[in-house]
Amino acid sequence: MATTSSGIAELYSDIVADLIPYYDNMVLLPNPQLIVNQYNLTGAVGNTVKIPLTNAWTGNVSTLANSDIINSNPQDFDPGSVSLAVTKKGAGTLVEEEALEDGGFETVRNAVVTRLARSIAQATDKTGFNILASGAAADLSDISDVDGIINDSGLANTDLANADVSFVMSPEAMAYAVKREPVVKMFEDIQNDNHQMVATVRNGFVRTPNGNSDQMVRAIIASDLIAESNSDLTASLDMISTSVANLRKLNAPTDDAGFYAAVVSAAHEFHLAKELNGVGGISSGSIGSISQALANQALLEGLIGQAVGCRFYRSNNVPSGLTST
């Protein structure tokens, strides 16, 4: 069909309307079950928000004999703070007139929306997980880059040729802020007879440690091979339950249902699914029996299940392919 300026305007209008729903469906970290502390800076001055952190506190003295309660067991708030700065993520694509003529309006619309939304969603998640692992947005290259959070896999850096990093985290382990919701801009490039479409979003993350020091997230560093033959190098439910126990010992908050979140790579999902399906077995006995139906449903949906006190999620945007050090 012949394209017209009104057709391009309609395409642009549809992409603008559909981009945010697609983005919201593809991005993982702004999920309130994973991060409860979220800030909307749209319309505010500046690109940084300062977030107060309450210092660690000790338990009360249960028995006092007419003494000064405050001085006997002071509980001063004495808050510290962390600064959360937003950064811009963007993606662009070209739409040729021939694509509209030959491919059809709906095909082009769906392709553009999916490509732009998925690109900025992936950029958002990769930035967030990098910050969760190391405190910085840059991609991690080796295992030593995982900084400030404890590795509960029990594996030494030299045990692994290549590794993925999965996380067990409190919903208060990080904070998220958005300055610009996803937007699309279009420019008609007459010289090259195409249309340039660009999507951008401005957002950011920061770790929010408990008591100004203890990170409320634990790392599971295990092999990045799906078919890892050495069971000592695979992710296991025992590793997850160890992380949960350590977070509980820290009094790290859970979600409203009492769960932490376990975000795992595709390889680690497979390692855990083998245990759930009874292939690898559960040698530690750290959790109760899990029905085959639940295991199959978990494997099918990619939401592994609610075991050992976690809600499980799979993400392809956690740090992966890290080399040993």
N, C-alpha and C positions, 0 to 999 in steps of 0.2 A: 504494500500500500504506500501511497505517497505521504510523506510526512509534512506537517505544517507547523507553524509557530505555536498554534493553539495546542497541538499534540505534545510538543515539548513542554509547554507550560503545564499541561495536565500531568505529564510524567513527573516533572519536578514537584508539583503539588502532592502527588501520591507518595513520592519518596520522602518528602519532608514529614508527611503525616505518619508514615509507617516506620521510619528509622528508629525512633525511640522505643516502640514496642519490641522490635527485633533486637535492639541493643540490650534492653532489659532482660530479654529471654536468654541472651547469650553470655552476658557478663555474670560472674559468680560472686565476687567479693562484696559488692554493695548489698548483698543479701542480708537483711537484718538478723537472720539466724547465725550468721558468721561474724558480723560486726554490728554491734548495737549502737556504738557512738558514731553518729553521722551528723555532719554539719552542712547546711546549705548556705553558701556564701554568695549566691546570686544577688546582684545588686549592691553588695557591700563593697566598701573601699578596701583595697589591698588584696593580696593573694596568699596571705598566711594567717592562720588562726593559732592562738596559744592555748593549749589544753592543760588545765591543772591536773596534777596527780597527787592523790593523798598518800602520805607516807605510810610505811608499815606500822602496824599497831600490835600490841601484846594483849593477852587475856587479862580480865579483871582479877583483882585479889578478892577471893571469896569471903574471907573473914578479916574484919578490921576491928580493933578494940579502941573505939573513940579516938581515932587518929585522923590526920588530915588526908582525906580521900584523894584529893587531886595530887598532892605531893607524894603520897604513897605509891600511886600508880598513874602517872601523868599520861594522858591520851591526846596530846596536842596534835592538831591536824598538820601543821607545818608543811603545806603542799609544795611540791616541786612543779615542774611543767615541761611539756614538750611542744615543739613548734611544728605545725603541719602546713606545708607549702603545696599549692596546686601547680601542676604542669600541664601543658597542652599535648594531647595525643591527636593524631590526624591520619586520614587515609583519603586517597583520591582515585578516580577512575575516569576513563574517557568513554564517551558514548558517541559512536559514529552514526551519521545519518543512515548508512547502509544497515547498521544493526537494527534500527527501528524499521526500516523498509523490509528487511529480510527475516529478522528474528521475531518480530511481533512485539506489541506494546507490553503485554503482561510478562513475557519472557525477559525483556530488558529490565522492566521495573523490578522483578523479583531478584534478578542477578545483581543489580546495582545495590538494592537495599541490603541483601545478604552480605555482599562483599564489604560495603562500607561499615555496616553495623558490626559484623564479625571482626573486622580489623581493629576498630577502636575498642571493642569489648576485650579482645585479646591483649591489646596494648595496656588496657586498664588492669586486667588480672595479672599479667606478667610483672608490671610495675609493683603491684601490691604484694605478690608473693616474693619478689626479690627483696622488698623492704622487710617483709616478715622474716626472711631468712638471714639477712645481713645488716639491715638498717639502712641500706642504700638502694636506689632504683636500678643501678647498673646490673646487667646480666652477670650471673656467677659462672666462673670457668672451672674451678676446682673445689674440692670438698672443704679446703681450709677457708674458703670464702664464706661459709656458713658461720656467722659470727654472733655471739651474744645469746644464743639459745642452745639448750643442751640436747645432745644426740642420744635418744633412748634406744637406738638399735643395738647397741653393744658392739658395733663393728668398728675396728680401727680404720683410719684412712687408708692404710696400706693393704687392707683386705680386699679392696674393691678396685677393679680397673676403671669402671665407669659406674656412676650412681645417679639415681633420682632422689629428690628430697620431698618427702611427704610431711604433713604437719598434723599435730593434734593441738587444738587451740581453744582458748576461752573466747566467748563472744566479746570480751572486753580486752583482748590482746592487742587490738589495733583500733585506730580511729580513721574515719573516711570523711573527706570534704569534697564538695563539688562547687565550682565557680561558674561553669558554663555547662548546661545540659547539652547532649548531642544536637548539633545543628548541621544543616547542609547548605552549601552555597554552590551556585552554578554560574559558569561563564561560557558564553557562546564563542567558540574559536572559529571565526569565519574563514580565516586563512587555510586552516586544515580541515574544514568542513566537519567539525565534531563539537561535542559539548563536554566541558570539563566539570566534573562534580566532585566536591570535596566535603568530607564530614570531619568535624572536630569536636572535641570535648576537653574541658579543663577540670581535672580532679587530682586528688592526691591521697596519700596514706601516711601514717606514722605509727610506730609501735608505742603502746602505752603500758609500760611495765608496772607491776604491783609494788608499791612501796619504793618507787623511784629506781628500782634496781632489778627485781626479778621479772624476767619476761614471762608472760602468761601463755607461752607456746612452746611446744617440744618438737624436735625434729626426728623423723624416721629416715635414716640414710641407708639405702639398700640398693641392690643391683638394679640397673636399668634394663636388664634383659628380661623379656617376657618369659622366655623358655630357659631361665637360669637353672642349670643342673645341680648347682651346689646349694642345698637347702639352708646352709649356714649363712648364705648371702642374700636370702630372700626376705621380703617384709613378712611379718607374722602378726597374728592377733595378740600374741604375748607382748610384742613391742608396743602395740597400741594400748593395751591395758596397763603397761608400765607407765606410759605417758599420762594416762588418765589418773593413775594413782599419785603420780608426782604433782599433777595440777591440783588434785583434791587436797594433798598435803599442804600446798601453798595457799589454800582457800581461794583459788581462782574461781570466779563466778561461772556458773553454767547458764544455759538458756532457761526459758521459763519451764521447760519440761525436765530439767535436771541433766541435760546432755552437753557434752563438749562436741566440737566439730573435728572430724578427721578428714582432711583433704588429701587425696592420694593420687599418684600418677597412674597412667594406664597400666604400666608394668606392675606396680604395687597392687593395683586393683586385682590383677590376675593372680598374683601370689596369694592374696587374701581369699579370693574366690575359690582357689583350689582347696584351701583349708575349710571354707564353708561347705564345699561340696564333698568333704571327706576324703579328698585325694591325698592331701598332705598330712591330715590328722592334726590333733591339737595335743601336743606332748605335755604342755605345762599344766593343763587342766585349769587354766585361769578363768575360763568362762564355762557356762553350762552348755548342754547340747543344743544344737541349732537344727531345726527341721530342714529336710531337703527342699520342701516347697519354698521356704523363706530363702534358702540359698539360691535356688533357681530364679526366683523373682528378683533377688538382689543383683545377680549376674546380668539378667536381662535388662534391667532398668538403669544400671550403673550407679544406683544409690545402694551401696552394698548392704546396708541393714543397720539396725540399731542394736549393736552388741558392745560389750565392755564399756558402756557409758558414753558412746559416741554416736552421732549421726555421721554417716559416711558419704562423702562426695568425691567424684572423680574430676580431675582437671588436667588438661594437657598443657597448662601454663605454669605449673610449679617448676622450680629449677630442675633441669634434667641433663643427662649426659655429662655430669661433672667428673673430672679426672681425679685420680688419687694423688695424694701429696706425701 
